[in-house]
Amino acid sequence: LSTLSDCEGDDDDFEVEELDIGGKGRYLVKYGNYLYIWVQSSSNGLAVVDVSNPSNPVLVKQINVGGYGNQPLVSGTTLFMGVEKTSNSFISYSLSTPSNPTSLSSYNPGSATRTVEINGNYAYIGVDNSASTLRVVNVSNPAALSYVASLNVSAKAYALEYYSSVLYMGTDNSSTSLKVINLSNPVSPTLSSSVSGSGKIQDLKVESGYLYAPMDITNNALGVFNVSTPLSPVITYYADLSGKGTGVDSTASNVFLSIDTANEGLVIRDTVNVELASPGTYTSGTFDSGSTDTRYNFIKWEGTVPPTGSVSFKIRTASTSAGLSSASWVGSDGTTATTYNVSPTSIVLSPTRTGVRYFQIQMTLTSDGVSTPRIESFSVNYNP
C-alpha cells in the first residue's frame, strides 16, 4: 500500500490518495512524474507509479527484481537499487522511458545490498556482510556494472552518505556505529576512524556542515555530528525523537525524520543554526603572590566544554599592581601569540615582565553555536 499526502502550505498535511502496490512499501524515489517504490514482495519488488496527477496515482508496472527492494537511487537516466537477495543484489535499470524501466546490468556482491551512494563514476554499496561491508562498483557504463574494490569495517552497513571526499557509513555496531571512510582516492577506500553513535545508525544526511544520524534506540535517537572537518566528525548533541529513528532527509531549514512510533511516524526539526557567538572574555581581579621572587608552576581548570567550543587562558605579571595594566597577556610559550588550552599546563612568563609579585588571569570562552562552555574553577599554582 502506498499513501500520498499533501504537505503544501501551513496547514497540517492530509492524505490525498491510497494505492495498492502489491505489498508493503519499503523505499521510494521520484523521477519526473513517476515514483519508483521498493516493495516487500518476493515476486514484484519494484512498483512504478504515475503521479502526474497526485490525486489519482496510477500503478503502471510491477517488476520482479528477485526479492524485496532496498534503497533506490537515480543518477542521470539510470535507476540503481539494492535488492534483498544473496546474488546479483545490486542492479541498474534504464529510465529512458520512465514508465517502463528496462533492466541493464547487475553486480553480485554475494550478499544483500542494503544501501547505495553514487559519486561520479562509482557506486558505493553497503552489503549485508560484516567481512567486506563496502563495495566499490564502476557505474560509468550502467549496462556493464563492474567490481572495483571492497573494504572491511567489521560491521553491517545500514546507511551511506557522501560528503567532501568522505563516505559516512551507519552500521549495526552500536558501540562504534559511525564509520568514517576516506575517499580521497575514490577507487581505494580506507577506514579513517570509527565513532560512537550510542545506537545502530539507520540513515544519514549531511546538511550545512552537520551530519544527522537517526538511530535504533528509544532515547536520544538522533545524533548530530559537526563535520566541518569531514574526516573528524564530532558529536554536537543528541535529541529525543519520542521513538526509534528510521530515516532522515533535509532542507536548509528543516530535518525530516521518520520514527517507528505508531500514528506519529514523522518528526520535523529545525536544522542546526550555528551563529557562532563572539568569544566572551573574563579578566580576573589582581592577585598578590606576596613575594618578588615568586615561581609560577602551572595553571589548571575544571569545567565542561562542548566538542567544537573552546576555552583558553592567558596570564600577565608585574612588580606592582598598577603595572599590570601595561603588562602583556601571554600564553603557553610566554608570547602574546599563544594561549593555555590544556589543563594543566606549565606556566611560561613574558620575558619583558617588570616583575612577578602581582598577576592576573584572562579567560576566553567560545561557543560552538549550540552549547556554551562552563568553567567551574581555575587555579594558578606557584611558590612565593
N, C-alpha and C positions, 0 to 999 in steps of 0.2 A: 504494500500500500504506500502510495506517495501522496503527501499533502502539500498544497501550495497555499502560502499565506501572503496577505497584503501587508507590507510593513512600511508603506509610504505615508508620510505626514506625521503629525504629532500625536494622533490617537493611538490607542492600543492596536496591535496587529490583529487581524482576524482571518479565519480560514476562507479561502476562495473556492477551492475545489479539492476533491479527493479522486484518486485514480488507482485502480488495481493494476499493479505491475508484475504480478505473479509471485510475490514473496515480500519479505521484509526488505525495505530499502536500507542499504549499508553506507554507501558513499555516493556522491554525485559531483558532476562538474557541468557547467553550462558553456555552450559554444554556439554563438549566433542565436537562433530561435529554438535550439534543441538542448534538452537535458539528457545526459548520459548517466544512468543510475545503475550502481552496482548492487545486485540483488542477492539475497540469501536464498539462492536456488542452485542446485547442482546441475540443472539442465538449461536454465535460462539466466545466467549470471549477469547479463548486460541488457538493460532496457533503454530504448531510445524513445523519448517523449517530445512531441512538438508542443512548445509553449508560446508560439507566436501570439496566441490568444490565451493569456493565463487563466481566464475564467472558464476555458474549455480545452484543457490539455488533452492531447491525443496520443495514445500509445501506438507508435508506428512500426516498431520492430522489437523483437526479443531475440537475443543471440546466445547460443550455447558456447561459453568460453571454457567449459570443462570443470567448473567449480564455482564457489561463491566469489563474487567480485570484491576485490580490495581497492586500495586507493587509486583513483584515476588522476590523470594529468594531461592537458592538451598543450602541445608545443607546435606552433605553426598550424598545419592542417593534419597533424597526426595525433591520435589518441593513444596514450601509453597507459598501461594498467598492470596492477598486480592481481594475481588470482590465488585463491586458497586451494592450492593443489601442489603436489610434490614434484611435478615435472613440467617443464615449459611454462613456468608460472609468471614470467614477465612477457607481455605481448603488446603488439602495436597494431593499430587499425587506421586506415586512411579515412579522413573526413572530407575528401574532395567532393563527395555527395553526402552532406551532413545527415540526411535522413536514412542513409544506407551505408553505414560503416563497413568497410571491407578489410579482411584480415591481411596483414602484410608480413609479419615475422614473429618469431618468439625466441626467447633465450631460456635455457634450462639451468637454474641455479641449484637444482636438487632439493629445494625446499620451497615452501610457500613464500611468495613475495608480498610483504606486508605494507611497505611504504616506498614511494618513489619521489625523487627530486632530480630535476634536469638543469644543467648549466652548460651552454654551448653545445658541443658535440657529444657530451657524455651524460648518461643517466646514472644516478647513484641509487641503488636499490637496497633496501633493508629486508633481509630474509629471516625466516624462522629457523635460524641455525646459529647457535652461540659460538661455533668454532670459526666460522668465516662470515660474520654477520653482514658486512658491507661488500657489495659487488659493484664494480665499475663496468658499464656497458657502453660501447660506442654506438651512438644512435644517429651518426651523420647520414647514414642511409637507413631510414626506418624500415626498409624492406629487407635488410640484412643485418639484424642486431648481432653484435659480436662482443664476446668477453674481453676485458682489458686487464683487470686486476681485482684483488679482494683484500679485505682487512679483517683480522680477528680482534674483536673488542670484548670477548668473553661475556657476551650478553645478547639477548634477542632484541631486534630493533622494532620499535613501535612508531617512531616518527623521525622525519628528517627535515632540516631547514638549512638552506644555503645562504651564507652572508659573508661577503667580502673575503673570498678565498678560504672560507672556513665552513665546514659542514657540522652542524649540531645534530646529534642523534639522541633521541629519547629511547630508553631501554627498560627492560624488566628488572634490572638490578637496582633494588630500592636504595641501597647504601650509596651507590655512585651512578645514579640513573641518567646523568647527562654526560655524554661523550663528546669531546671536542676534537675534531679531525682536521688536520692541516691539509688543504688542497692547493697549496702554492704551486705544486706540480699536480695538475688535475688527473694524471694517469698513475700517480703513485701516492695514494693517501697514507698519511701517518697519524697515529693516535697521539695527540698533543697532551691531553690530560683527561681525567675523569672527575666530575664534580658532583657533590652530593646534592640531590634534589628532594630528599626526605620521602619520596614515593616513586612508583613507576610512572614515568612520563608518557602520556597518551598522545600528545600532539605538541607542535612547536610553531611559533610565529615571531619573527622579528619586526618590530615597529619602532622607528625613531630612536634607534640605539638601545632598545631593551628587548630581551627575549622573554616571551610569555610561554609558560610551560604548565598546562593543566595536568594534574596527577591523580592517580587512582587511590586516593586516600580521603577519609571523611573530613578531617580538619585541615585547614590551611592548604586546600587542594590546588592553589595557583601559586607557582613560584615565578618571581620576576627577577631576571638577571640583567645587570648592566653589562653590555657588550661593546662599550666604547673602545676597548681593546679586544678585538674579536677573539684572539686566541686565549684570553684570560677572563672569561665571564665571572662576575662576582654577584652573589645573591644580594639583591637590594631589599626585598621584603617578601613575605608570604601573605596570602589573602585567603580568607574563608569564603567558600562558594556555596555553603549550605548543602553540599553534596559532593560526590566524586567528580572530578573534571574528566571530560572525554574528548573535547575538541575545541579549537580556537581559530578565529580569524580576526582581522582588524582593519580599521581605517586609521587616519592620522589622529582622530579624536576618540575613538572607542575601540574596546576589545570585546568581541562577541565570543561567549564561552558556552559550550553545551555541557550539561551535567546529567547524572543518571537519576535524578530525583523525579519521581512521578509527578506529572502535571506542572512541573516547574523546571523544564529542561533547558531553558535559555537564561543566561546571565549576561547583562551588558554592563561593562565598567568603563570608566574613563581611562585613557592611556596615561602613562606616567608623564606628567608635565613638569619637566625639570627647568625650573627657573633658579639657577644657582645664586643663592644669596651672597651679597658681598661679605667677605670674611669679617667676622667680628673680632675685635682686639681688646683684650683686658690688660691693663697695666697695674701692677701691684703698688702698694704703698712702699715707703722706704724702710729697708731693714738695716739695723746696725749690728754688725757681727761682733763688735766690742774689741777689735784688735786691728792694728795697722799691718799685721803680718798674717792675716787670715789665709788659710789654704783651702781652696774650694775643691771638693771631691767629685760630686755627681749631682745631677738633677733627676728627679723621678716624679711620676704622676700616676693616678688611678682614675679610670673612667671608662665610658663606652663610646666608641667611635664607629659610625656607620661605615660599611665596606669601602665606599668611594668618597667619604668625607675625610677630613684631616684635622689634626691638632699639632701645633708646633710652638716652640718656646724660644725666647732669646733672653740674654742676661746682660746687664751693664753694671759696672762698679766705679767707685770714685773714692777719693780720700776724704771728701766732705759730703754732707747731704746735699748742699746746694750745687755741688759739682756734678751730680748725677744728670741734671737736665741737659748738659752739653756732652755727656759721655755717649759713646756709640753702642748701639744694640748689636750684639754678636751672637753667632751660633756655635755649632759643634767644632769648628776649626779656628775659632777666635776672630773670624771676619764677619762683616756685615752681610755677606752673600749667602750665609748658611743659617740653618735653624737646628734646634734639637727636635728630632722627630721620633726617636725611640726611647722608651723608658726602661731602665735607667741609662743615662749616658754620662761619661766623664765630662767635666767642665773644662773648657779652654778659654782663658780670659783674653781680652783685647790687648795686643802688645802696646797700644797707645794709652792705656788706662793711667789715670793720675794716682790711683790707689786702690785698696781692696776692702777698706773697712765697711763702706756702705754699698748696698746693692739693691737692684730692682729686677723683677721678672716681668716679661711681656709674653702673653699667651694669645695665639690666634686660632680661632675655630672656623672651619669651613664646612658648610652643609653639603650633602650630596643632592639637595633639592627635594628629598623625601624625608630624611631624618636629620636630627640635629645632634652633634657631638655633646656629650655630657661629661664634664670633669668633676669628680668628687673631691679630689685633693691633689696638691702638688707640694713638693718639698725640695729644699736645697741642702745637701749635706756638706758641712765644712768644719774645719778645725780652727778655732780662734788663735 
